[in-house]
Amino acid sequence: MEFTPYQAKSATPRSERRLPLRGAGLYLVSVPEISQPLKWESYYKCGSNAAKIPGGDELGTFSFVGQDSPPAVSLLVAEGTAEDQKFMRSLQAYAKSCNQAIASSEIMSLLAIDSKATIDEIPQRLSVFCD
């Protein structure tokens, strides 16, 4: 993932990080201090075992993701809306569960995911990874 000043079209990434593949879970990542809007891009750096996680488990639904998949892009700002603040408080509460598992239904509710197809694909408990 990369954090780049939003308005600089050809800016060098301000920060770049790689996270190890650990399977399904909630990944909480600390970000650089935000004094101006930052563009956050997350993308995959896949090796030859792109469809496997350590221990040999298949990625299942997400096995189609590859290095050539387009990055996910978000805009990070210092101050957000009331909804953003509510979301942030929830994430801060989940940070108290680092290296533990939480009910996936909590995350589904927070993200307003109610698709049965999606819910059936996600484990009932998700590990919380903090970086």
C-alpha angles and dihedrals in degrees: 000000000000133000113204131171103265100226098047106089096197100025121149110246110270090212134003128191139176122210122202118244106255105160131247114354148104110284114201113193128187113227133207116270108282112227093148132017112290128204110223116201122184121188140157127263099195126191128195091289095054094143097051134071123209108291093037101272116152119241090224110185092023098048089104091068112106141166090268093057112114115259123256108243127201134171115231118201133183094236125031139182124284087263090054090051091051090050091048092053089053092051091049089053090051089052087070086066097058112152090012133093128251132191110275088219088071091057092043090054093047092050093040092237111161103152108128091212091056095043092051091055097053122080116248090243126039127200116235112226118192124195 
